[in-house]
Amino acid sequence: MALTESLRGAATGSLRSAAGVLRAVRPDPDRPGRVMAAVDGLEHARALDPVLDGLRRGIRALPLGGARDALHGRWLGHPLHPALVQLPLGAWTSAAVLDLLPGQRRAAGTLVALGLAGAAPSAVAGWVDWAELPPPHRRVGAVHAAANGTAIACYGLSLLARLRGRRLRGRLWGFAGLAAAGTGGALGGHLAYRQGAAVNHAEAVSRVAGGGWRELGAVADFPVGRAVRRRVGDVPVLVVRETGGRIRVLADRCSHMAGPLSEGELSGGCVRCPWHGSVFRLSDGRNVSGPATAPQPVFDTRVADGRLRARPAPDRSATAPDEPA
């Protein structure tokens, strides 16, 4: 009887503790949960900046050449890092499942090693992307990287223990590594979906601008070879009048992190973003140099009675317009 009561009390205490954790994590109508509040606070942790600024300068100074754009994922059309992380996360999650099954020791160890092999290129691509983010994003990204580094260390110790025949220790290190990787993944989700890192900041331009021609002003208002900022509906645009009289209009907010292209440098038929250095071709918006992985939306132009008009250029790769959901 006493033992039963003791077990019942322990179970009740555990349930209360779990409920307390859920209440702390879950946001309520008046305030966010503790986890959300902690991550929001991390965005404003300026004490990290001196160290992070030095690390950023070091990464940007690395002589990577064309490999830098490849690591950004410019060739892919979106960041490479999220694609690369699927290998270590998938391998380690599978290893954790096999660790719970009998007779799967060798297979689980192989997956741990495979995850470690895939973690290195993923980390390199992630750090290259991190160096081109604003300070609030870098603060969260640094802790994201620290969690992932902890996961790599845990799995390294797990593999070492497995090779030495210490299977229980290897499993425990593996479960600890999976918990660290999960924490890093949650912070990565915050970076992408709450802070907007690694997303196309110009994707909605054509929908927001709407259809039809919009007047931008008299042609004489646009000096040759200089960037001018105007608006097409609710969308700010960059207007450049070229020497031959051709007028180019692009969305002004850089697809990388929404930097103002109208404040950037014009050279060789391209514009360089003043924030992170992405280069876009004026004729078609193509991103010829990263860190931007998506092209810049362009606008059709026409001149009537000395007045310039513009409208979003149609997607010429599509056979028919998309219908709204």
ABEGO torsion letter per residue (X at the ends): XAAAAAAAAAAAAAAAAAAAAAAAABBBAABBBAAAAAAAAAAABAAAAAAAAAAAAAAAABBAEAAAAAAAGAAAGBBAAAAAAAAAAAAAAAAAAAAABBGAAAAAAAAAAAAAAAAAAAAAAAAAAAAABBAAAAAAAAAAAAAAAAAAAAAAAAAAAAAAGBAAAAAAAAAAAAAAAAAAAAAAAAAAAAAGBGBBAAAAAAAAAEBEBBBAEBAAABBBGBBBBBBBEABBBBBBBBAAGBBBBBBABBAAAGBBAAABBBBGGBBBBAAAGBBBBAAAGBBABOABABBBBBBBBBBBGGBBBBBBBBBAABABBBBBX
